[in-house]
């Protein structure tokens, strides 16, 4: 045991020295790819986070003959589609590069946005906003988020949070923009959607132009570097380029650490979105005006932006799985405290706390998945992780809506308990990798 610990310490010291000698991971190409990925999340998941404003408009104006439960599926199904098509988008991006999938997804997304502007009935909205938009978003966001980890090893958790933070920024800006157009400036729903589409066009073009694979093999850890060097000398080509090596790398997706990580995220995602979708209605139930309650969605997304970036700094130093588990536990505890806040100040404080604590979950899931997988299959790993959580995106919020008849305390218990169970499964994944409590996994 002492010899094993000594070997570990020697390895850590050697790794630290190698990191000190390694060139900076931040260069023009890697920073542009990261910025492009952040824009991809801004126009995709960020728009999904704005569904609250569509829910209110559809319910009061466009399709008032449908129940809130029926209308909620127009927001739940595109979230499900993003996750459902994530494995296909990720595997395709690994095989042919991100440009073609992102371009195809951008075309589908823009068609969907302009078709929504023409919709008059529920089934038209479901096909355009629920199906077509969700598929297009998946093929934009997933390939982009899978490319960024290929540029980074030492700072992977920090940088993985930046693209996901783009969705939080979108969750702040898109609701305010559509609220202003629909309710303040007197712009019709059709032209509000078209304006949104015109805004997306240059942003998606930037994504297509900037999200590229690294020009050379990404910076590797000491062990990976040694393995790669010996392979290059023996074959004259990178080991990751051979189909046999790729098949070997794919085996990690069937190992206990990866499966437990996926299981933990599946459970957690069933309860994760509940506060995001119901914080405004909870505020209204307390007697707050709708104009005040509306801004809680922007507040939770704004706090989530910082929660998706800052914990990554700590995670790169103390272990990505460690910080993911801690963040999920804190988010679960905060969720249990939801209904204890009944004043505006108290609810703002709670919203900031939940947004920040839960923010790390979406960013660190990418960092953890790509830590277990080789860089050559990063998009596949992210796609499979997100694909496995698709059911949570589809059924989590409707189940919460069904529980609402028992009061918001039921929603708090639903969200908090699932987050804690998910944290336990991810903790199991962490201890399968290394049983030492002090290990930086």
Secondary structure, 3 states (H helix, E strand, C coil): CHHHHHHHHHHHHHHHHHHHHCCCCCCHHHHHHHHHHHHHHHHCHHHHCCHHHHHHHHHHHHCCCCCHHHHHHHHHHHHHHHHHCHHHHHHHHHHHCHHHHHHHHHHHHHHHHHHHCCCCCHHHHHHHHHHHHHHHHHHHHHHHHHHHHHHCCCCHHHHHHHHHHHHHHHHHHHHHHHHHHHHHCCCCHHHHHHHHHHHHHHHHHHHHHHCCCCCCCCCCCHHHHHHHHHHHHHHCCCHHHCHHHHHHHHHHHHCHHHHHHHHHHHHHHHHHCHHHHHHHHHHHHCCCCHHHHHHHHHHHHHHHHHHHHHHHHHHHHHCHHHHHHHHHHHHHHHHHCHHHCCCHHHHHHHHHHHHHHHHHHHHHHHHHHHHHCCHHHHHHHHHHHHHHCHHHHHHHHHHHHHHHHHCHHHHHHHHHHHHHHHHHHHHHHHHHHCCCCCCCC
